[in-house]
C-alpha cells in the first residue's frame, strides 16, 4: 500500500506485472492520472483470491488488472478492481485446451477477452482470463514463438489493429506470447525481449518524446529478466 504514498491518491494503476528471480518477487507498474476508486490485492493465495474475485464481481466491481506468479511451487495473484459492470466472466488456472474451448464459447455468447495471464508449473501452462460483454472483433493468438509473433504483430498494426492484451511466458527454455488486438488507428511502438538496461533507456527516451507505456510484460530466462 506504499503506492498511495509514492504516487499520490490522484493516480491509478494502468499496468501491473511481476517476475520472480532467485525466489524474490519483483513488481513492475505504470500509473495514470485518475480519480476513480480502485481496490487492489497483491500476492494472495489461489483460494483466497478466488473468493475475493467472486465477492468483488457480485458487489459490482470489474477487474482491470490481473497478474499471477509462482513462488516455491505455489501460485499467487495480484489484481485491481474498479466500479463497473458485474457481467465479467473469469477463469483461473485453466489448461490451454479448456481455455481455448471457453474462448470460443464466450465469443459466441457475446463476450470478449479483456485480460489474459499465465503461469507455468511442472512444465504445464495455465491460463487466467477475464471476458467482458462486447460485439467488436478481437483477434487473438496464444502460445506463439517470438519470431512468428513479431511478424503477426507487424501485420496486424499495418492492417489497422492495436494491441489490447500482451502476455509472455517461458516453457522448456522457450519464450511464447499471447496477444489480443482491437480495431484502431493509433500509432504503436513495441519492443520484445529487451534486457532491463536497454528497456529502461528506451522507455525514458520514449517518455521524453511524448510516448506512454500501454502494455508491459516480463519473463525470466536463464537468470535474466526481459521486457
Beta strands, then each sheet from edge to edge (+ up, - down):
strand 1: 11-21
strand 2: 24-33
strand 3: 38-45
strand 4: 61-71
strand 5: 74-83
strand 6: 89-95
strand 7: 111-121
strand 8: 124-133
strand 9: 140-145
strand 10: 161-171
strand 11: 174-183
strand 12: 219-221
strand 13: 224-226
sheet 1: 1+ 2-
sheet 2: 3+ 5- 4+
sheet 3: 6+ 8- 7+
sheet 4: 9+ 11- 10+
sheet 5: 12+ 13-
end
